């Protein structure tokens, strides 16, 4: 993903669903016949991929939530990987 991808709109793939496992207190990404254990930042990124926000909106929200800056590169790298794995669709 490059600078122009900041206007792209990511959303979870139709087959994917985020779920919080209360027993283990972890965030999971549920896919057909597969469960992915997410770290805090991965869960935060995917939680904002609802099809209504641009990548820039996701970055801005994460920078606010985590009180930090310069997350665009990390977020775009994560989303690129997530797209490649079929977790996220970007339009």
Number of C-alpha atoms within 10 A of each C-alpha: 14 9 10 8 14 17 13 17 19 23 23 22 17 11 11 17 16 17 14 14 11 8 6 7 8 14 19 18 19 16 16 8 5 8 13 11 15 16 11 10 13 17 18 17 19 23 15 20 22 15 16 12 17 21 25 19 17 26 23 16 16 20 15 11 10 11 8 10 11 10 15 19 13 11 22 21 13 17 24 16 14 18 17 11 9 15 20 23 19 18 11
